[in-house]
């Protein structure tokens, strides 16, 4: 499975020290590949793919100083970036939000095996934001879930005033950002900066940061069908 020394060396190029958690990341990879044989969690199952596109990618998010306090990982899937962030910053209070039961079962198993303390919510983001979790997090993040105008409506209602939404995007980040300005403003957010990286495999990773500057109107989020079919502008 993954090479812990190789992963440590890759992370060091970004100024990230994963030596203290390298063995747990290796175990995470083993659990992921084994479980993936019965439940579709990821198409990336080769060692360097997991190192680069799951672990390094998640660590770049986790290493941001804004990632602190109570964090929700929206549509976390197999636990990226949330579980890696919790391993890297054990002081985080982590909530994993995932609507698919089989993936929640995996997350429960993986967190137990890795000794990761996290709250698991089998919820859709727009439903969670109409319940007690609304504006309850310091940080909301998501990876490979939806285009930014849609993703903002999923995530910003979960973030407290003064908190931050961090969208993990690829090479098309600037185009998505341009399309999402109206949505972000309507949801109480403000663009707060971008951080760009090149993953070890050569692909682009852009982190788009949005500060929550005012409370989200109670009319948002809308139901899931409206969010997807008629994104805010």
C-alpha positions in Angstrom: 0.0 0.0 0.0 1.2 3.6 0.4 4.8 4.3 1.2 4.8 6.3 4.5 8.3 7.6 3.9 7.5 8.8 0.4 4.3 10.5 1.6 6.3 12.2 4.4 8.8 13.5 1.8 6.0 14.7 -0.5 4.3 16.6 2.4 7.5 18.2 3.4 7.8 19.9 0.1 4.7 21.9 1.1 6.1 22.6 4.6 3.8 20.0 6.2 5.1 17.5 8.7 3.1 14.2 8.6 5.7 12.0 10.2 3.7 11.8 13.5 0.6 10.5 11.6 2.2 8.7 8.6 1.5 5.2 10.0 -2.2 6.1 10.6 -2.5 7.4 7.1 -1.0 4.2 5.8 -3.6 2.3 7.8 -6.3 4.6 6.5 -5.3 3.7 2.9 -5.4 0.0 3.7 -8.9 0.3 5.2 -10.1 2.4 2.2 -8.8 0.0 -0.5 -10.2 -3.1 1.4 -13.6 -1.6 2.0 -13.8 -0.2 -1.5 -14.0 -3.8 -2.8 -17.6 -4.0 -1.5 -18.7 -0.4 -1.4 -17.9 2.2 -4.1 -15.9 4.8 -2.2 -13.3 6.0 -4.6 -11.9 5.4 -8.1 -8.4 6.1 -6.8 -7.0 3.0 -5.3 -3.3 3.0 -6.4 -0.7 4.0 -3.8 0.5 7.2 -5.3 -2.9 8.2 -6.3 -4.1 7.9 -2.7 -1.0 9.8 -1.5 -1.4 12.7 -3.9 -5.1 13.1 -4.6 -6.5 12.1 -1.2 -3.8 12.7 1.4 -1.7 15.6 0.1 -4.8 17.3 -1.2 -6.5 17.0 2.2 -3.4 18.1 4.1 -3.2 21.3 2.0 -6.6 22.2 3.3 -5.8 21.0 6.9 -2.7 23.1 7.1 -4.6 26.3 6.5 -4.6 28.5 9.7 -8.4 29.1 9.2 -9.0 25.4 9.8 -9.7 25.4 13.5 -12.5 25.0 16.0 -15.7 23.3 14.8 -15.4 22.0 11.2 -18.0 20.4 9.0 -16.9 18.4 5.9 -19.9 18.5 3.5 -20.5 15.5 1.3 -17.3 13.9 2.8 -17.7 10.6 1.0 -14.8 8.4 2.2 -13.6 11.1 4.6 -11.6 13.5 2.5 -10.6 16.1 3.6 -12.2 15.8 7.1 -10.7 12.6 8.5 -7.2 13.6 7.3 -7.6 17.1 8.8 -8.6 15.6 12.2 -5.6 13.3 12.1 -3.4 16.3 11.4 -5.1 18.6 13.8 -6.5 16.4 16.6 -7.8 19.5 18.4 -10.4 20.0 15.6 -14.1 19.3 16.5 -15.1 17.4 13.3 -18.5 16.7 11.8 -18.7 14.5 8.8 -21.8 15.2 6.7 -22.7 12.5 4.3 -26.2 11.5 3.0 -25.3 8.0 1.8 -25.8 5.3 4.4 -23.1 2.9 3.1 -20.5 5.6 3.2 -21.6 6.6 6.7 -21.1 3.0 7.7 -17.6 3.1 6.2 -16.8 6.3 8.0 -17.9 4.9 11.3 -15.7 1.8 10.7 -12.7 3.8 9.6 -12.9 6.4 12.4 -13.2 3.6 14.9 -10.1 1.8 13.5 -8.1 5.0 13.3 -9.1 6.3 16.7 -10.6 9.4 15.2 -13.4 11.1 17.2 -15.9 12.7 14.8 -19.7 13.3 14.7 -21.3 11.5 11.8 -24.4 13.0 10.3 -26.4 11.1 7.7 -27.9 14.3 6.3 -28.1 16.3 3.1 -26.4 19.7 3.7 -29.5 21.7 2.9 -31.5 19.7 5.4 -28.9 20.0 8.1 -28.8 23.8 7.6 -32.5 24.0 8.5 -32.0 22.1 11.8 -29.9 22.7 14.9 -26.6 22.7 12.9 -27.5 25.9 11.1 -24.7 28.5 11.5 -23.0 26.2 14.0 -19.6 25.8 12.5 -16.4 27.8 12.4 -15.4 26.1 9.1 -17.3 24.4 6.3 -15.5 22.7 3.5 -16.3 20.4 0.6 -14.4 18.7 -2.2 -15.8 17.5 -5.6 -19.4 18.0 -4.5 -20.9 20.6 -6.8 -20.2 23.8 -8.8 -19.4 26.8 -6.6 -22.8 28.6 -6.8 -24.5 25.4 -5.7 -21.8 24.5 -3.1 -22.1 27.9 -1.5 -25.8 27.4 -0.8 -25.0 24.0 0.8 -22.1 25.3 2.9 -22.5 29.0 3.9 -25.7 28.5 5.9 -23.8 26.0 8.1 -21.1 28.6 8.9 -21.4 31.0 11.9 -20.9 34.7 11.4 -17.2 35.3 11.4 -16.4 31.8 10.2 -15.2 30.6 6.9 -16.2 28.4 4.0 -13.3 26.8 2.1 -14.1 25.4 -1.3 -11.6 22.9 -2.7 -11.5 23.4 -6.5 -9.3 22.5 -9.5 -8.1 24.3 -12.6 -11.5 25.9 -13.3 -11.7 27.7 -10.0 -11.6 31.2 -11.4 -14.5 30.6 -13.7 -16.5 29.1 -10.9 -15.6 32.1 -8.6 -16.8 34.6 -11.2 -20.1 32.7 -11.5 -20.7 32.5 -7.7 -20.3 36.2 -6.7 -24.1 36.8 -6.5 -24.8 33.6 -4.6 -22.1 34.2 -2.0 -23.3 37.7 -1.3 -27.0 36.6 -0.9 -25.9 33.9 1.5 -24.0 36.3 3.8 -20.5 35.6 2.5 -17.6 37.6 1.1 -14.6 36.3 -1.0 -11.6 36.3 1.3 -8.8 35.0 -0.9 -7.4 32.1 -2.9 -4.5 29.7 -2.4 -3.1 27.7 -5.3 -1.0 24.6 -5.3 0.2 22.0 -7.7 -0.3 18.4 -6.4 2.6 16.0 -6.7 0.9 14.4 -9.8 0.9 17.8 -11.5 -2.8 18.6 -11.1 -4.0 22.0 -9.8 -5.6 22.5 -6.4 -7.1 25.9 -5.6 -8.6 26.7 -2.2 -11.2 29.5 -2.4 -11.9 31.1 1.0 -15.1 33.0 1.9 -15.7 34.8 5.1 -19.2 34.7 6.6 -19.9 38.4 7.2 -23.6 38.3 8.0 -26.2 35.8 8.9 -27.8 33.8 6.1 -31.4 34.8 5.3 -33.9 32.2 6.5 -35.1 31.7 2.9 -31.8 29.8 2.3 -30.9 27.1 1.7 -33.8 26.2 -0.6 -34.7 22.5 -1.2 -32.1 20.4 -3.0 -34.0 20.3 -6.3 -34.1 24.1 -6.6 -30.5 24.6 -5.6 -29.3 22.3 -8.3 -31.8 23.3 -11.1 -31.7 27.1 -10.4 -28.4 28.1 -8.8 -28.3 31.5 -7.2 -26.9 34.3 -9.2 
